[in-house]
Amino acid sequence: MTTDTKPTDVVPPVAGLLLAAGGGRRLGGRPKALLEHEGRTLVERALAVLEGAGCGPLHVVVGAGAHEVRTRLAHLSCAVVHNPRWADGMGSSLRAGLASLAGTAAGAVVVLLVDQPGVGSPAVARVLAAHRAGASLVAAAYGGERGHPVLLARRHWAGAARAAEGDRGARAYLRAHADGLRLVECGDVAAPDDIDTPADLGLLAPPPPPGRNPPLAH
């Protein structure tokens, strides 16, 4: 007696790529990855966000303060990719990160920025859901405006890498492929604010206790 069996469909994993190489020039040279928020560094927090949403394998691109960042990540399961050209901007980090994923089985990648503490796993999960529903190019949106995280199916990696220059990252590639880009509104679960200047460091402060108003600015 024989039994017909069908092979189980294997869904390629979706990798998580964290861009964490920035030197914080406008923050006085403080690497953004090492800023602390709620008891841990931003690089540790962001990797937890990707993992919590179901991304894997996890790759993180480092540059400024690379030795200390590696030390902070020694207890985590992730691949650390050094970008010696990190000062050239985000584009070089995206290229380095995509190149590091070439030998993995990932069918897509979610790209997250280390300096957006208001973006958590719920936003990443929404972007992942759009991909699993069939979209090959996805970006979170905030009030209809494109932001991060961004998902690139594997067939987009080479083109995105070629278009990544300066601080633009995947921006030029997404603009050129706007017709195929799925925007997923995340403004109700995340905030896209970047930490670029000393004034932005307030984003890392803990929220006021319930029932108490924050102190007035003088």
C-alpha positions as CSV (number, residue, x, y, z in Angstrom):
1,M,0.0,0.0,0.0
2,T,1.4,3.4,-0.9
3,T,0.4,6.7,0.5
4,D,0.6,9.9,-1.6
5,T,2.2,12.7,0.4
6,K,2.7,16.3,-0.5
7,P,5.9,18.1,0.5
8,T,5.4,20.7,3.1
9,D,5.7,24.2,1.7
10,V,8.7,25.9,3.3
11,V,8.3,29.6,3.8
12,P,11.6,31.4,3.5
13,P,12.5,33.4,6.7
14,V,12.3,37.1,6.8
15,A,15.6,38.5,8.1
16,G,15.9,41.5,10.3
17,L,18.6,44.1,9.4
18,L,19.4,46.8,11.9
19,L,21.4,49.9,10.7
20,A,23.3,51.0,13.8
21,A,26.6,52.4,12.4
22,G,25.9,56.2,12.8
23,G,28.4,58.3,14.7
24,G,25.9,60.9,16.1
25,R,27.8,63.9,14.7
26,R,25.1,66.3,15.8
27,L,25.0,64.6,19.2
28,G,28.7,65.5,19.8
29,G,30.0,62.2,18.4
30,R,28.0,59.9,20.7
31,P,27.3,56.7,18.7
32,K,23.5,56.4,18.5
33,A,23.6,52.6,19.0
34,L,25.0,53.2,22.6
35,L,22.4,55.7,23.7
36,E,20.3,54.2,26.5
37,H,16.5,53.9,26.7
38,E,14.6,52.1,29.4
39,G,17.6,50.4,30.9
40,R,19.3,49.1,27.7
41,T,21.1,50.5,24.7
42,L,19.2,51.4,21.6
43,V,21.0,48.7,19.6
44,E,19.9,46.0,22.1
45,R,16.3,47.4,22.1
46,A,16.0,47.5,18.3
47,L,17.2,43.9,18.0
48,A,14.6,42.8,20.5
49,V,12.0,44.7,18.4
50,L,12.9,42.7,15.3
51,E,13.1,39.4,17.1
52,G,9.8,40.1,18.9
53,A,8.0,40.6,15.6
54,G,9.4,37.3,14.2
55,C,12.3,38.3,12.1
56,G,15.4,36.1,11.8
57,P,18.2,35.8,11.2
58,L,19.2,39.1,12.7
59,H,22.1,41.2,11.3
60,V,23.3,44.5,12.7
61,V,25.6,46.9,10.9
62,V,28.0,48.7,13.1
63,G,30.5,51.4,12.6
64,A,31.1,54.2,15.1
65,G,32.0,52.8,18.5
66,A,32.1,49.3,16.9
67,H,34.1,47.7,19.7
68,E,31.8,48.8,22.4
69,V,28.7,47.9,20.4
70,R,30.1,44.4,19.8
71,T,30.6,44.0,23.5
72,R,27.0,45.0,24.2
73,L,25.8,42.4,21.7
74,A,28.0,39.5,22.8
75,H,25.1,37.9,24.7
76,L,22.7,38.1,21.7
77,S,22.1,35.8,18.8
78,C,22.9,38.1,15.8
79,A,25.5,38.6,13.1
80,V,27.5,41.8,13.6
81,V,28.6,43.4,10.3
82,H,31.3,46.1,10.4
83,N,30.9,48.9,7.9
84,P,34.3,50.6,7.6
85,R,32.7,53.3,5.5
86,W,30.0,54.2,8.0
87,A,30.9,57.9,7.9
88,D,29.7,57.9,4.2
89,G,26.1,57.6,5.4
90,M,23.3,55.2,5.7
91,G,23.6,54.0,2.1
92,S,26.9,52.3,2.8
93,S,25.4,50.5,5.8
94,L,22.5,49.3,3.8
95,R,24.8,47.9,1.1
96,A,27.0,46.2,3.7
97,G,23.9,44.7,5.4
98,L,22.3,43.3,2.3
99,A,25.6,41.8,1.2
100,S,25.9,40.0,4.5
101,L,22.5,38.4,4.0
102,A,23.3,37.1,0.5
103,G,24.4,33.7,1.9
104,T,21.4,33.2,4.1
105,A,18.1,31.5,3.2
106,A,16.1,34.7,3.9
107,G,13.5,35.5,1.3
108,A,13.0,39.1,2.4
109,V,14.5,41.5,5.0
110,V,13.0,44.1,7.3
111,V,15.3,47.1,7.6
112,L,15.1,49.0,10.9
113,L,16.9,52.1,12.1
114,V,18.5,52.2,15.5
115,D,17.6,55.8,16.4
116,Q,13.8,55.4,16.3
117,P,12.9,54.3,19.8
118,G,9.2,54.9,19.1
119,V,9.1,52.1,16.5
120,G,8.4,48.8,18.2
121,S,7.4,45.2,17.3
122,P,3.8,46.1,16.5
123,A,4.9,48.2,13.5
124,V,7.3,45.6,12.3
125,A,4.6,42.9,12.6
126,R,2.3,45.0,10.4
127,V,4.9,45.3,7.7
128,L,5.6,41.5,7.9
129,A,1.8,40.8,7.6
130,A,1.7,42.8,4.4
131,H,4.6,40.8,3.0
132,R,2.9,37.5,4.0
133,A,-0.2,38.7,2.2
134,G,1.8,38.9,-1.0
135,A,3.6,42.3,-1.1
136,S,7.3,42.2,-2.0
137,L,8.1,45.9,-1.2
138,V,6.5,47.3,2.0
139,A,7.1,50.4,4.2
140,A,5.5,51.6,7.3
141,A,3.6,54.9,6.9
142,Y,2.8,57.6,9.5
143,G,-0.1,59.8,8.5
144,G,0.3,58.5,5.0
145,E,4.0,59.5,4.8
146,R,6.5,56.7,4.1
147,G,8.9,55.8,6.9
148,H,10.5,52.8,8.6
149,P,10.6,49.9,9.0
150,V,10.9,48.9,5.3
151,L,10.7,45.4,3.9
152,L,12.5,44.3,0.7
153,A,11.9,40.9,-0.8
154,R,15.1,39.3,-2.0
155,R,14.6,40.2,-5.6
156,H,14.8,43.9,-4.7
157,W,18.1,43.6,-2.8
158,A,20.5,44.1,-5.7
159,G,18.6,47.1,-7.0
160,A,18.3,48.7,-3.6
161,A,22.0,48.3,-2.9
162,R,22.9,49.9,-6.2
163,A,20.7,52.9,-5.5
164,A,21.9,53.4,-1.9
165,E,24.1,56.4,-1.7
166,G,24.9,58.9,1.1
167,D,22.2,59.1,3.7
168,R,19.4,58.1,1.4
169,G,19.4,54.4,2.2
170,A,16.6,52.7,0.3
171,R,14.8,56.0,-0.4
172,A,15.7,56.4,-4.0
173,Y,14.8,52.8,-4.8
174,L,11.5,53.0,-3.1
175,R,10.7,56.2,-4.9
176,A,11.5,54.6,-8.3
177,H,9.3,51.6,-7.5
178,A,6.4,53.5,-5.9
179,D,3.9,51.7,-8.0
180,G,4.8,48.4,-6.4
181,L,5.3,49.7,-2.8
182,R,2.7,48.8,-0.2
183,L,2.3,51.4,2.5
184,V,1.1,50.1,5.9
185,E,-0.2,52.8,8.3
186,C,1.5,52.5,11.7
187,G,0.9,55.9,13.2
188,D,-1.5,54.4,15.8
189,V,1.1,52.0,17.2
190,A,4.5,53.7,16.6
191,A,6.2,57.1,16.2
192,P,8.9,57.7,13.6
193,D,10.9,60.4,15.4
194,D,14.7,60.2,14.9
195,I,17.3,61.0,17.5
196,D,19.6,63.4,15.6
197,T,20.2,66.4,17.9
198,P,20.5,67.0,21.7
199,A,17.0,68.3,21.7
200,D,15.8,64.9,20.5
201,L,17.3,63.1,23.5
202,G,14.0,63.8,25.3
203,L,12.6,60.9,23.3
204,L,14.7,58.6,25.5
205,A,13.2,60.0,28.8
206,P,10.7,57.8,30.6
207,P,7.1,58.9,30.3
208,P,5.6,60.7,33.3
209,P,3.8,58.6,35.9
210,P,0.0,58.1,35.2
211,G,-2.0,61.0,36.5
212,R,0.8,63.4,36.6
213,N,1.5,66.2,34.1
214,P,5.1,66.7,32.9
215,P,6.8,69.8,34.3
216,L,6.3,73.0,32.4
217,A,9.2,74.3,30.4
218,H,10.6,77.7,31.5
